[in-house]
């Protein structure tokens, strides 16, 4: 069975900078890309973590949020895991972002325009009237960003990646996942046989 070695991910803020959305959004999108091709058998959080190159514990925190948002469905049992709850062309990037790291605003206006010392305790109407002009720019930018994410589906991203990937890559990923599912089933059967043998010996 092929073992994957994750590439190191830098945690140095100076190197990676500060972003509006956390790394969980990036990891969620990459996990979902592996599930975009329709599969009969689900993929476990461990398998998705290995494919994505991040810790299983982190992926295990992200996937339930996507399940709660109706992006994923979970199947129980040793052969269980996750698969898309609906087709990839019906899942938008905005839905994924809001499920994992929602509630964030692009800009938090502090109404600095009212704090000029020349205004004293009573800022003039021309300074306080209406929406802050800077805030208005940021709101338009946020609206544009969310519109772009709402118009882009998981399938759109998967297709863009597929254009760059070799023709055989999708089959290789599917085969790797099938091997892992078979290994899980083998472990389950071995555990069942081992339990039956112990009960026989004890009886």
C-alpha positions, 0 to 999 in steps of 0.5 A, a space after each residue: 500500500 502506498 504511504 503518503 508523506 505530507 509536505 511540511 506546512 509553515 506556521 511562521 506568520 511572517 512567511 505565510 502572512 495573516 488571512 481573513 479566513 483560517 487554514 481550516 477553510 483551505 483544508 476543508 476545500 482540499 478534503 472535499 476535492 478528493 470527494 468530488 468524484 462520486 464514489 460508492 464507498 466513503 472516505 474516512 477522516 484519516 484517509 482524507 487527512 493523509 491525502 491532504 497532508 494535515 493532522 487527523 485531529 484537525 480534519 476530524 474537527 473540520 468534517 463535522 462542521 461540513 456535515 452539519 451544514 449539509 455538505 457532507 454525510 457521514 456513514 458509521 461503522 469501520 467501513 464508514 466515513 464521509 461522502 458528499 451529501 449532494 453533487 459537487 455542482 450543487 455545493 458552493 465555495 461560500 457554503 463551505 467557507 461559511 460552514 467552516 469559518 463563517 461569521 467573519 467580516 472583511 472590515 470592522 469599522 471603528 468610526 474613526 471619522 468621529 474621533 478628530 479632536 477638532 470636533 470636540 464632543 459633538 462631531 458635525 453632521 457632515 462627518 457623521 452623516 450616513 455610512 462611513 465612506 471607507 466602510 462602504 468601500 470595504 462592504 462593496 469589496 466583501 459583497 464582491 468576494 462573497 458573490 464570487 464564492 457563491 458563483 463558484 462550485 466545488 465542481 468548478 474547482 475540481 474541473 480546474 484541477 483536473 485540467 492540470 492533473 495527468 489523465 490517470 491521477 483520478 484513477 490513482 486516487 480512487 485506487 488508493 482509497 479503495 485499497 484503504 477501504 479494503 484494508 479497513 474491512 480486512 481489519 474488521 474481519 480479523 477483529 471479528 475472527 479474533 473475538 470469536 476465537 477468544 470466546 471459543 477458548 473461554 467457553 
